Amino acid sequence: MLWSALGDFDFGDIKAIWEPSRFAWAFSLVRAYARTGDDNHVEVFWRLFEDWCEKNPPNDGVNWKCGQEATFRLMAAAFAVAQFARSPATTPKRLEQWSRFVVATGRRISTNLDYALSQSNNHGISESVGLLTAGLLPAEFDEALAWRERGLRSLRAQLNDLVYSDGGFSQHSLVYHRVLLHDLLWAIAMLRAANAETPDWLLEKTRQALAFLTALVDPETGAAPLWGANDGSNILPLDDCAYEDFRGVVQAGYAVLDGVRVLPEGPWDEAAFWLTGKDPKTLPLRPLERLDRWHANDSGCFQWQSGDARLFMSCPTRFRHRVGHADMLHVDLWWRGQPIAHDAGSFSYNTTGVLDSAFVKAAVHNVPMLAGVEPLKQASRFLYVPWPRGTAIWSNAEQFFSATHDAYGSAARIARRITAAEKGVFVVTDALELAEPGVVRIHWLLANLPWKLDQDAGTLTARVGEEQITLHWKSSTKVRSANLASAEADSPRGWWSRHYLALEPAMSLELLIDVSGQVEVSIRFTASRA
């Protein structure tokens, strides 16, 4: 059936179908071939490629439904064909089929590119890169030059609109930020391989986006906050690092842009090799300068490193592009590179029951809110309204960060203030003023540790190695209840999704407070020898 006749949600979570057709296996086969020289790896690629083409004729079926998916598939296959060019398994007949595949993919992307651009997200970026890729590949077809020019033209317009002055991206998501960088680094590598000019605007926007991501990546673990939507995308899987390790794209980014490495030698080096053709060990080491405090105001992100503790906060002051998660004022807390309080992730974009759209709501985030009242209305699967506004201010004099949002309108004013009292200690204070008496809910989603709750003392403690993590809360108004929940069977509470379509237990702390007028609730996070 023609792809355009298929419904968007006719297949449950369509990503489970699309993911194998991104051809991630092509990268694995290339890497294995480079290590062994075994032509069996090349033969496997061509057999899988031929089988896919036979079962997915152009524009027929669900795997042609999305131009971005077609782009990712084209990138993976192009990478493999280039590396396998000299193998006897790469026959003229197979290369003819490859050329037909390139033409079909380019035409699919070109036909619907305007729709992708209208989404103001990763789709327009990816499909512009896909069209550029099709136009740069060494195959003979009439549209190549037009595709190349249109791809660059639309990519420039998208980057001007979607990549902010601080390097943030319209998606408000670190996983999608990696997709953006993979797209851009691929485009630069393709242009250089074709001996084509690499525009300064492409290099500059890539550099801005790379600096933004780098600021949020722990160089010791490669971990970063699970901020925003997380669909599991890793479109250039060119190293042996875990999916949640972002060091590969950081190392590759600086190698491509500046010819340097910013991290010491490690398994995250391999992507840099494939995108530059140079052994990263031969590149000069330029260690990154780490900032104790970092605020990306346009993108609405704040990070504070205090000793072995690190805090991340989502603090948008205005939205230029769609709001996908109700995570205003959400806070992550890390200790020695391990998340103590974290985001719930995404789980699935199309599921049913209690998990349907559950992980985009304020109730699962580490935020203050009116109990039982979501601050935003979910207008569609990927859109919240209205778009809130807020403030975000760092005070040098008093050494604290303060942020607000107006999502509740006149019903409530909400602020969250962060203070590092001393090295390794953070105090998070929520201040709310209600127009009418109500119940305030303070929620923290915590790591799955053996937490011990002492409601009378207002403490929650857990042991991490030889250290004890303590959360100690104080409220200007009596706390009605403090309760814990983990992995509830009939609720999204006490779960998180580090990987797409996978659930793991977490610990959910909920404080409920009866409020008439104003309330301040402070939680002090500390770590000490157990």
Order of alpha helices (4+ residues) and beta strands (2+ residues): alpha-alpha-alpha-alpha-alpha-alpha-alpha-alpha-alpha-alpha-alpha-alpha-beta-beta-beta-beta-beta-beta-beta-beta-beta-beta-beta-beta-beta-beta-beta-beta-beta-beta-beta-beta-beta
